[in-house]
Structure formats: C-alpha cells, structure tokens
Amino acid sequence: MNSIKEIINIIPDSQEQSVEDEDIMLNPAYLRCSSSIITDALQKGFDVLQLENGDIVTTGTKIIVTQYNWDSSKQKMVKKSAKDLKKQEKSRKTA
C-alpha cells in the first residue's frame, strides 16, 4: 500500500510544464490561428478564455426579438416575420 507521501510525489506539479505545452505558445502557426479566433470572437462581443494548454473557449449570447400582433380578422395573435417588420418600418419612414 502506498503512503500519502508517495501518492503526493506521483501527482504532477501544476507549475511544471512539459516541453509540448511551452512550445504551443511559441508556435507561430498557433499564434496566427488563435489570434484570428480571439479577435473575431471579441468583435462579435463574446467573452474569450485562453487556457494554459492553448485551448480557447468563447461564450456569447444571441438576442432574439419576436414581435406578435393582434389579427382581428383571425382573432388571434400573429407572429410578425422579419419581412413584415421591415415593411412596417419603411412605411413609417415614408409617411
């Protein structure tokens, strides 16, 4: 049976990085690709997290607006399409 000291010595130190981990952040191809992904995500308003191992995590939300109107002839609420909303907006501007 292993002692606690032996088990602790087996666990890798989080401060130690392998050669592979160090190389990824110095790799020009990785830097070009990751920079492009990060820039694109930030321009879209996403949050960006770059992990020690080089992984990139982006999070964001998409805002969805839905408008419903009362249709008196159908006697129910009717969902307005994007086309309907654009037509309505144009007619307001010309009036």
N, CA, C and O atoms as CSV, one atom per row, in Angstrom:
chain,resi,resn,atom,element,x,y,z
A,1,MET,N,N,0.846,-1.173,0.000
A,1,MET,CA,C,0.000,0.000,0.000
A,1,MET,C,C,0.894,1.240,0.000
A,1,MET,O,O,1.880,1.311,0.733
A,2,ASN,N,N,0.529,2.221,-0.841
A,2,ASN,CA,C,1.312,3.449,-0.959
A,2,ASN,C,C,1.026,4.380,0.210
A,2,ASN,O,O,-0.104,4.482,0.688
A,3,SER,N,N,2.086,5.057,0.658
A,3,SER,CA,C,1.904,6.041,1.718
A,3,SER,C,C,1.419,7.345,1.097
A,3,SER,O,O,1.476,7.522,-0.119
A,4,ILE,N,N,0.951,8.234,1.923
A,4,ILE,CA,C,0.453,9.524,1.438
A,4,ILE,C,C,1.582,10.295,0.762
A,4,ILE,O,O,1.354,10.956,-0.251
A,5,LYS,N,N,2.790,10.223,1.302
A,5,LYS,CA,C,3.936,10.916,0.689
A,5,LYS,C,C,4.191,10.391,-0.719
A,5,LYS,O,O,4.454,11.173,-1.633
A,6,GLU,N,N,4.117,9.090,-0.898
A,6,GLU,CA,C,4.349,8.501,-2.216
A,6,GLU,C,C,3.270,8.945,-3.211
A,6,GLU,O,O,3.566,9.227,-4.372
A,7,ILE,N,N,2.038,9.001,-2.754
A,7,ILE,CA,C,0.935,9.424,-3.626
A,7,ILE,C,C,1.112,10.886,-4.030
A,7,ILE,O,O,0.912,11.245,-5.190
A,8,ILE,N,N,1.490,11.730,-3.061
A,8,ILE,CA,C,1.690,13.155,-3.352
A,8,ILE,C,C,2.841,13.338,-4.340
A,8,ILE,O,O,2.773,14.208,-5.208
A,9,ASN,N,N,3.875,12.546,-4.220
A,9,ASN,CA,C,5.013,12.654,-5.138
A,9,ASN,C,C,4.656,12.208,-6.552
A,9,ASN,O,O,5.289,12.641,-7.514
A,10,ILE,N,N,3.664,11.360,-6.685
A,10,ILE,CA,C,3.237,10.892,-8.007
A,10,ILE,C,C,2.445,11.977,-8.740
A,10,ILE,O,O,2.518,12.079,-9.964
A,11,ILE,N,N,1.693,12.783,-7.997
A,11,ILE,CA,C,0.864,13.823,-8.596
A,11,ILE,C,C,1.772,14.859,-9.255
A,11,ILE,O,O,2.683,15.377,-8.609
A,12,PRO,N,N,1.532,15.172,-10.549
A,12,PRO,CA,C,2.393,16.153,-11.215
A,12,PRO,C,C,2.192,17.549,-10.645
A,12,PRO,O,O,1.080,17.929,-10.278
A,13,ASP,N,N,3.260,18.292,-10.577
A,13,ASP,CA,C,3.211,19.669,-10.083
A,13,ASP,C,C,2.576,20.544,-11.152
A,13,ASP,O,O,2.988,20.500,-12.311
A,14,SER,N,N,1.581,21.334,-10.780
A,14,SER,CA,C,0.876,22.169,-11.756
A,14,SER,C,C,1.780,23.264,-12.310
A,14,SER,O,O,1.502,23.813,-13.376
A,15,GLN,N,N,2.865,23.588,-11.594
A,15,GLN,CA,C,3.784,24.617,-12.060
A,15,GLN,C,C,4.711,24.100,-13.162
A,15,GLN,O,O,5.239,24.876,-13.959
A,16,GLU,N,N,4.899,22.794,-13.194
A,16,GLU,CA,C,5.767,22.210,-14.204
A,16,GLU,C,C,5.006,22.110,-15.512
A,16,GLU,O,O,3.868,21.640,-15.550
A,17,GLN,N,N,5.649,22.558,-16.588
A,17,GLN,CA,C,5.041,22.450,-17.904
A,17,GLN,C,C,5.917,21.556,-18.755
A,17,GLN,O,O,7.145,21.602,-18.674
A,18,SER,N,N,5.278,20.755,-19.559
A,18,SER,CA,C,6.045,19.905,-20.453
A,18,SER,C,C,6.564,20.749,-21.608
A,18,SER,O,O,6.107,21.870,-21.827
A,19,VAL,N,N,7.506,20.208,-22.329
A,19,VAL,CA,C,8.066,20.907,-23.490
A,19,VAL,C,C,6.968,21.191,-24.501
A,19,VAL,O,O,6.958,22.248,-25.133
A,20,GLU,N,N,6.047,20.255,-24.654
A,20,GLU,CA,C,4.945,20.411,-25.611
A,20,GLU,C,C,4.069,21.607,-25.246
A,20,GLU,O,O,3.667,22.368,-26.126
A,21,ASP,N,N,3.768,21.782,-23.955
A,21,ASP,CA,C,2.948,22.911,-23.507
A,21,ASP,C,C,3.654,24.239,-23.754
A,21,ASP,O,O,3.016,25.214,-24.153
A,22,GLU,N,N,4.947,24.286,-23.522
A,22,GLU,CA,C,5.694,25.512,-23.725
A,22,GLU,C,C,5.754,25.867,-25.204
A,22,GLU,O,O,5.647,27.038,-25.568
A,23,ASP,N,N,5.922,24.876,-26.042
A,23,ASP,CA,C,6.075,25.115,-27.469
A,23,ASP,C,C,4.816,25.679,-28.121
A,23,ASP,O,O,4.920,26.458,-29.068
A,24,ILE,N,N,3.639,25.311,-27.645
A,24,ILE,CA,C,2.410,25.758,-28.301
A,24,ILE,C,C,2.265,27.274,-28.250
A,24,ILE,O,O,1.814,27.872,-29.227
A,25,MET,N,N,2.625,27.900,-27.164
A,25,MET,CA,C,2.505,29.351,-27.053
A,25,MET,C,C,3.595,30.086,-27.839
A,25,MET,O,O,3.489,31.289,-28.073
A,26,LEU,N,N,4.634,29.365,-28.241
A,26,LEU,CA,C,5.699,29.965,-29.042
A,26,LEU,C,C,5.569,29.606,-30.518
A,26,LEU,O,O,6.323,30.107,-31.352
A,27,ASN,N,N,4.630,28.755,-30.832
A,27,ASN,CA,C,4.435,28.293,-32.209
A,27,ASN,C,C,3.763,29.390,-33.044
A,27,ASN,O,O,2.631,29.772,-32.745
A,28,PRO,N,N,4.435,29.905,-34.085
A,28,PRO,CA,C,3.868,30.985,-34.896
A,28,PRO,C,C,2.531,30.616,-35.549
A,28,PRO,O,O,1.644,31.464,-35.651
A,29,ALA,N,N,2.379,29.382,-35.983
A,29,ALA,CA,C,1.119,28.955,-36.606
A,29,ALA,C,C,-0.022,28.994,-35.583
A,29,ALA,O,O,-1.129,29.434,-35.894
A,30,TYR,N,N,0.255,28.531,-34.367
A,30,TYR,CA,C,-0.755,28.591,-33.308
A,30,TYR,C,C,-1.122,30.037,-32.998
A,30,TYR,O,O,-2.299,30.364,-32.853
A,31,LEU,N,N,-0.113,30.903,-32.897
A,31,LEU,CA,C,-0.365,32.312,-32.588
A,31,LEU,C,C,-1.229,32.978,-33.654
A,31,LEU,O,O,-2.131,33.747,-33.321
A,32,ARG,N,N,-0.966,32.692,-34.934
A,32,ARG,CA,C,-1.775,33.277,-36.011
A,32,ARG,C,C,-3.217,32.795,-35.924
A,32,ARG,O,O,-4.151,33.594,-35.990
A,33,CYS,N,N,-3.393,31.494,-35.778
A,33,CYS,CA,C,-4.751,30.927,-35.733
A,33,CYS,C,C,-5.506,31.385,-34.487
A,33,CYS,O,O,-6.670,31.778,-34.569
A,34,SER,N,N,-4.846,31.333,-33.349
A,34,SER,CA,C,-5.529,31.711,-32.109
A,34,SER,C,C,-5.851,33.196,-32.094
A,34,SER,O,O,-6.913,33.592,-31.614
A,35,SER,N,N,-4.953,34.023,-32.610
A,35,SER,CA,C,-5.211,35.464,-32.656
A,35,SER,C,C,-6.425,35.767,-33.512
A,35,SER,O,O,-7.245,36.618,-33.167
A,36,SER,N,N,-6.535,35.069,-34.622
A,36,SER,CA,C,-7.677,35.269,-35.513
A,36,SER,C,C,-8.990,34.900,-34.823
A,36,SER,O,O,-9.974,35.634,-34.908
A,37,ILE,N,N,-8.991,33.759,-34.141
A,37,ILE,CA,C,-10.197,33.302,-33.433
A,37,ILE,C,C,-10.564,34.280,-32.313
A,37,ILE,O,O,-11.732,34.636,-32.154
A,38,ILE,N,N,-9.581,34.705,-31.551
A,38,ILE,CA,C,-9.823,35.605,-30.422
A,38,ILE,C,C,-10.329,36.961,-30.912
A,38,ILE,O,O,-11.285,37.501,-30.353
A,39,THR,N,N,-9.706,37.510,-31.936
A,39,THR,CA,C,-10.129,38.798,-32.479
A,39,THR,C,C,-11.556,38.735,-33.003
A,39,THR,O,O,-12.360,39.625,-32.728
A,40,ASP,N,N,-11.871,37.690,-33.753
A,40,ASP,CA,C,-13.214,37.524,-34.310
A,40,ASP,C,C,-14.255,37.421,-33.194
A,40,ASP,O,O,-15.312,38.048,-33.265
A,41,ALA,N,N,-13.955,36.639,-32.178
A,41,ALA,CA,C,-14.892,36.460,-31.063
A,41,ALA,C,C,-15.106,37.766,-30.303
A,41,ALA,O,O,-16.236,38.092,-29.940
A,42,LEU,N,N,-14.037,38.512,-30.062
A,42,LEU,CA,C,-14.162,39.783,-29.344
A,42,LEU,C,C,-14.960,40.809,-30.152
A,42,LEU,O,O,-15.736,41.578,-29.586
A,43,GLN,N,N,-14.769,40.820,-31.474
A,43,GLN,CA,C,-15.529,41.737,-32.320
A,43,GLN,C,C,-17.018,41.420,-32.300
A,43,GLN,O,O,-17.849,42.313,-32.461
A,44,LYS,N,N,-17.352,40.152,-32.103
A,44,LYS,CA,C,-18.758,39.740,-32.030
A,44,LYS,C,C,-19.334,39.923,-30.627
A,44,LYS,O,O,-20.511,39.646,-30.400
A,45,GLY,N,N,-18.515,40.386,-29.690
A,45,GLY,CA,C,-18.987,40.636,-28.332
A,45,GLY,C,C,-18.949,39.426,-27.423
A,45,GLY,O,O,-19.592,39.425,-26.373
A,46,PHE,N,N,-18.208,38.393,-27.802
A,46,PHE,CA,C,-18.109,37.198,-26.981
A,46,PHE,C,C,-17.075,37.400,-25.876
A,46,PHE,O,O,-16.193,38.252,-25.983
A,47,ASP,N,N,-17.196,36.613,-24.824
A,47,ASP,CA,C,-16.159,36.528,-23.803
A,47,ASP,C,C,-15.181,35.459,-24.267
A,47,ASP,O,O,-15.589,34.444,-24.832
A,48,VAL,N,N,-13.894,35.681,-24.031
A,48,VAL,CA,C,-12.864,34.751,-24.508
A,48,VAL,C,C,-11.996,34.312,-23.344
A,48,VAL,O,O,-11.591,35.123,-22.511
A,49,LEU,N,N,-11.720,33.034,-23.299
A,49,LEU,CA,C,-10.842,32.460,-22.281
A,49,LEU,C,C,-9.809,31.592,-23.000
A,49,LEU,O,O,-10.169,30.665,-23.726
A,50,GLN,N,N,-8.539,31.891,-22.797
A,50,GLN,CA,C,-7.473,31.083,-23.385
A,50,GLN,C,C,-6.826,30.296,-22.261
A,50,GLN,O,O,-6.286,30.874,-21.317
A,51,LEU,N,N,-6.881,28.988,-22.364
A,51,LEU,CA,C,-6.367,28.108,-21.315
A,51,LEU,C,C,-4.867,27.877,-21.471
A,51,LEU,O,O,-4.291,28.124,-22.531
A,52,GLU,N,N,-4.258,27.405,-20.408
A,52,GLU,CA,C,-2.814,27.148,-20.400
A,52,GLU,C,C,-2.387,26.181,-21.490
A,52,GLU,O,O,-1.295,26.311,-22.043
A,53,ASN,N,N,-3.243,25.207,-21.804
A,53,ASN,CA,C,-2.874,24.211,-22.806
A,53,ASN,C,C,-3.101,24.705,-24.233
A,53,ASN,O,O,-2.864,23.967,-25.190
A,54,GLY,N,N,-3.561,25.957,-24.382
A,54,GLY,CA,C,-3.764,26.522,-25.708
A,54,GLY,C,C,-5.203,26.496,-26.179
A,54,GLY,O,O,-5.535,27.129,-27.181
A,55,ASP,N,N,-6.059,25.783,-25.481
A,55,ASP,CA,C,-7.472,25.750,-25.853
A,55,ASP,C,C,-8.072,27.140,-25.682
A,55,ASP,O,O,-7.682,27.893,-24.790
A,56,ILE,N,N,-9.028,27.470,-26.553
A,56,ILE,CA,C,-9.718,28.749,-26.481
A,56,ILE,C,C,-11.200,28.473,-26.299
A,56,ILE,O,O,-11.782,27.670,-27.028
A,57,VAL,N,N,-11.809,29.139,-25.324
A,57,VAL,CA,C,-13.237,28.985,-25.056
A,57,VAL,C,C,-13.889,30.343,-25.273
A,57,VAL,O,O,-13.457,31.344,-24.700
A,58,THR,N,N,-14.937,30.376,-26.107
A,58,THR,CA,C,-15.679,31.619,-26.315
A,58,THR,C,C,-17.120,31.408,-25.889
A,58,THR,O,O,-17.697,30.346,-26.122
A,59,THR,N,N,-17.692,32.414,-25.271
A,59,THR,CA,C,-19.092,32.336,-24.869
A,59,THR,C,C,-19.787,33.633,-25.268
A,59,THR,O,O,-19.202,34.715,-25.229
A,60,GLY,N,N,-21.021,33.495,-25.644
A,60,GLY,CA,C,-21.797,34.662,-26.021
A,60,GLY,C,C,-23.272,34.340,-26.006
A,60,GLY,O,O,-23.681,33.191,-25.840
A,61,THR,N,N,-24.048,35.369,-26.182
A,61,THR,CA,C,-25.495,35.173,-26.239
A,61,THR,C,C,-26.031,35.793,-27.514
A,61,THR,O,O,-25.492,36.778,-28.019
A,62,LYS,N,N,-27.080,35.214,-28.018
A,62,LYS,CA,C,-27.727,35.725,-29.206
A,62,LYS,C,C,-29.055,36.324,-28.762
A,62,LYS,O,O,-29.850,35.673,-28.084
A,63,ILE,N,N,-29.281,37.562,-29.150
A,63,ILE,CA,C,-30.516,38.229,-28.770
A,63,ILE,C,C,-31.552,37.966,-29.846
A,63,ILE,O,O,-31.321,38.216,-31.029
A,64,ILE,N,N,-32.685,37.464,-29.420
A,64,ILE,CA,C,-33.777,37.153,-30.339
A,64,ILE,C,C,-34.960,38.023,-29.976
A,64,ILE,O,O,-35.417,38.029,-28.833
A,65,VAL,N,N,-35.447,38.753,-30.954
A,65,VAL,CA,C,-36.601,39.609,-30.743
A,65,VAL,C,C,-37.750,39.042,-31.561
A,65,VAL,O,O,-37.627,38.838,-32.769
A,66,THR,N,N,-38.843,38.797,-30.903
A,66,THR,CA,C,-40.037,38.289,-31.574
A,66,THR,C,C,-41.174,39.248,-31.277
A,66,THR,O,O,-41.409,39.630,-30.131
A,67,GLN,N,N,-41.865,39.623,-32.323
A,67,GLN,CA,C,-42.986,40.538,-32.146
A,67,GLN,C,C,-44.265,39.845,-32.607
A,67,GLN,O,O,-44.306,39.207,-33.659
A,68,TYR,N,N,-45.304,39.990,-31.790
A,68,TYR,CA,C,-46.619,39.439,-32.105
A,68,TYR,C,C,-47.607,40.591,-32.225
A,68,TYR,O,O,-47.525,41.580,-31.496
A,69,ASN,N,N,-48.529,40.447,-33.145
A,69,ASN,CA,C,-49.552,41.462,-33.371
A,69,ASN,C,C,-50.924,40.805,-33.346
A,69,ASN,O,O,-51.072,39.643,-33.723
A,70,TRP,N,N,-51.921,41.553,-32.901
A,70,TRP,CA,C,-53.283,41.031,-32.886
A,70,TRP,C,C,-53.868,41.153,-34.287
A,70,TRP,O,O,-53.903,42.236,-34.872
A,71,ASP,N,N,-54.328,40.011,-34.815
A,71,ASP,CA,C,-55.004,39.989,-36.120
A,71,ASP,C,C,-56.490,39.873,-35.835
A,71,ASP,O,O,-56.974,38.814,-35.436
A,72,SER,N,N,-57.214,40.970,-36.043
A,72,SER,CA,C,-58.639,40.986,-35.694
A,72,SER,C,C,-59.460,40.081,-36.608
A,72,SER,O,O,-60.492,39.556,-36.189
A,73,SER,N,N,-59.021,39.894,-37.839
A,73,SER,CA,C,-59.791,39.016,-38.732
A,73,SER,C,C,-59.636,37.547,-38.330
A,73,SER,O,O,-60.585,36.771,-38.434
A,74,LYS,N,N,-58.454,37.171,-37.875
A,74,LYS,CA,C,-58.211,35.791,-37.443
A,74,LYS,C,C,-58.533,35.580,-35.973
A,74,LYS,O,O,-58.636,34.445,-35.508
A,75,GLN,N,N,-58.694,36.693,-35.235
A,75,GLN,CA,C,-58.981,36.654,-33.800
A,75,GLN,C,C,-57.913,35.888,-33.017
A,75,GLN,O,O,-58.211,35.068,-32.149
A,76,LYS,N,N,-56.659,36.189,-33.358
A,76,LYS,CA,C,-55.539,35.576,-32.625
A,76,LYS,C,C,-54.290,36.413,-32.797
A,76,LYS,O,O,-54.220,37.290,-33.658
A,77,MET,N,N,-53.303,36.127,-31.961
A,77,MET,CA,C,-52.011,36.792,-32.062
A,77,MET,C,C,-51.228,36.160,-33.206
A,77,MET,O,O,-51.194,34.938,-33.352
A,78,VAL,N,N,-50.604,37.004,-34.010
A,78,VAL,CA,C,-49.852,36.529,-35.164
A,78,VAL,C,C,-48.408,36.997,-35.023
A,78,VAL,O,O,-48.133,38.162,-34.739
A,79,LYS,N,N,-47.506,36.056,-35.230
A,79,LYS,CA,C,-46.086,36.374,-35.148
A,79,LYS,C,C,-45.683,37.173,-36.387
A,79,LYS,O,O,-45.992,36.782,-37.512
A,80,LYS,N,N,-45.005,38.274,-36.178
A,80,LYS,CA,C,-44.548,39.107,-37.288
A,80,LYS,C,C,-43.222,38.548,-37.786
A,80,LYS,O,O,-42.334,38.226,-36.996
A,81,SER,N,N,-43.100,38.438,-39.092
A,81,SER,CA,C,-41.838,37.981,-39.667
A,81,SER,C,C,-40.896,39.173,-39.818
A,81,SER,O,O,-41.313,40.325,-39.699
A,82,ALA,N,N,-39.647,38.888,-40.075
A,82,ALA,CA,C,-38.663,39.955,-40.267
A,82,ALA,C,C,-39.044,40.808,-41.472
A,82,ALA,O,O,-38.846,42.022,-41.459
A,83,LYS,N,N,-39.592,40.180,-42.519
A,83,LYS,CA,C,-40.028,40.923,-43.706
A,83,LYS,C,C,-41.150,41.891,-43.349
A,83,LYS,O,O,-41.141,43.046,-43.773
A,84,ASP,N,N,-42.110,41.416,-42.571
A,84,ASP,CA,C,-43.229,42.274,-42.154
A,84,ASP,C,C,-42.731,43.471,-41.351
A,84,ASP,O,O,-43.202,44.593,-41.540
A,85,LEU,N,N,-41.783,43.229,-40.463
A,85,LEU,CA,C,-41.252,44.309,-39.640
A,85,LEU,C,C,-40.506,45.343,-40.489
A,85,LEU,O,O,-40.599,46.544,-40.234
A,86,LYS,N,N,-39.766,44.870,-41.500
A,86,LYS,CA,C,-39.048,45.794,-42.377
A,86,LYS,C,C,-40.028,46.625,-43.200
A,86,LYS,O,O,-39.835,47.829,-43.374
A,87,LYS,N,N,-41.091,45.976,-43.712
A,87,LYS,CA,C,-42.101,46.698,-44.471
A,87,LYS,C,C,-42.767,47.764,-43.608
A,87,LYS,O,O,-42.979,48.893,-44.050
A,88,GLN,N,N,-43.093,47.393,-42.377
A,88,GLN,CA,C,-43.738,48.312,-41.445
A,88,GLN,C,C,-42.812,49.501,-41.143
A,88,GLN,O,O,-43.267,50.641,-41.052
A,89,GLU,N,N,-41.526,49.225,-40.992
A,89,GLU,CA,C,-40.566,50.276,-40.700
A,89,GLU,C,C,-40.419,51.221,-41.883
A,89,GLU,O,O,-40.334,52.434,-41.696
A,90,LYS,N,N,-40.387,50.676,-43.114
A,90,LYS,CA,C,-40.273,51.507,-44.321
A,90,LYS,C,C,-41.511,52.382,-44.485
A,90,LYS,O,O,-41.401,53.555,-44.843
A,91,SER,N,N,-42.689,51.816,-44.225
A,91,SER,CA,C,-43.918,52.585,-44.389
A,91,SER,C,C,-43.993,53.738,-43.367
A,91,SER,O,O,-44.565,54.787,-43.663
A,92,ARG,N,N,-43.427,53.548,-42.189
A,92,ARG,CA,C,-43.397,54.609,-41.180
A,92,ARG,C,C,-42.469,55.742,-41.630
A,92,ARG,O,O,-42.765,56.913,-41.398
A,93,LYS,N,N,-41.351,55.398,-42.271
A,93,LYS,CA,C,-40.383,56.399,-42.694
A,93,LYS,C,C,-40.938,57.238,-43.859
A,93,LYS,O,O,-40.663,58.435,-43.946
A,94,THR,N,N,-41.707,56.618,-44.739
A,94,THR,CA,C,-42.255,57.350,-45.892
A,94,THR,C,C,-43.488,58.148,-45.531
A,94,THR,O,O,-43.849,59.083,-46.245
A,95,ALA,N,N,-44.132,57.802,-44.448
A,95,ALA,CA,C,-45.371,58.510,-44.051
A,95,ALA,C,C,-45.104,59.812,-43.353
A,95,ALA,O,O,-46.042,60.509,-42.966
